[in-house]
């Protein structure tokens, strides 16, 4: 009876371990400073990243998680056949989380090892930037494995650019949007400057102040405003009274051309 219970327990344990969700991100699917190579056996996927031998060589990986992992264990699979320092930093969504992680000699370029690092990963889309700290660059990088990570819905950034005097309201307002989210944009001119809204450009077109955009990819939207208030500037060289430090008035209306151009809308 005890043996039967033990067998059942072992079977359940093995099933639980096999069902553990791990999210794997291949290095060659990222954006990197270096090249993809296949000359050293033992890699997974379609190849591995061979970094340029220079400080600042980097690998940018993007992935989405179904749930946040504040203390995620991330396994970095790498190889290095040289006895040198290939330390790297880890930055998550522009936040430095690991200042320096050592990567030395794995024994050979065909001996792949895993180094565990702990990262704070948010729910949704994460951008992980791994950067070489020495002139040796980084080790050959095969993949990362986020232990217990389950792939989530893809999210995209909405990049807004303003031309002229005004602002744009986003509803909902968030740094990233799950795929398929419809975001309402409202152009608000600076009435104190006498501005008016001209129109949208980039990944959105039209001249209505309120428009919607579907976040099915990363988008860039430009809102253009134009002032309906015009000023007259008198321009003169310094010897005729022009002065870039002169703010201008009825009594002293002279500016240099550079000053006038900088103030014109």
ABEGO torsion letter per residue (X at the ends): XAAAAAAAAAAAAAAAAAABBBBBBBAAABBBBEBBBAABBGBBEAEBBBBBBBBGBBBBBBBBBABBBABBBBBBBBBBABBBBABBBBBBGGBBABABBBBBBAGBAABBBBBBBBBBBBBEBBBBBBBBABAAEBBBBABBBBBGBBBBBBBBBBBBBBBEBEBBBBOBBBABBBBGBBBBBBBBBBAAAGBBBAEBBEABBEABABBBBBBABBBBBBBBBBBABBBBBBBBBAAAGBBAABAEBAABABBBAAAAAAABX
